[in-house]
Amino acid sequence: MEDTSSYLNLPAIETTEHIGRNHMDMCRFSGPEDVEYRKVAAALRRMTANLPENQVPNPRPSLTPEQRQQLRDSLR
């Protein structure tokens, strides 16, 4: 049986992938070349790629390219 407890249920942006680590280590990466880091960074790029940038009025929060990069960099 597949574990769906962590799914966002947003098929337009969500890709489910197994991260081969336990809950304590799943967000601890050895660096940007770490396979698990690359999975998470790619998922964040997909999720933020279609967010509107600086559209007013905008009911959805938007991220600047710099903010998107900061999010990816924070995983290092």
Helices and strands as residue ranges (DSSP letters): H 35-48, H 65-73
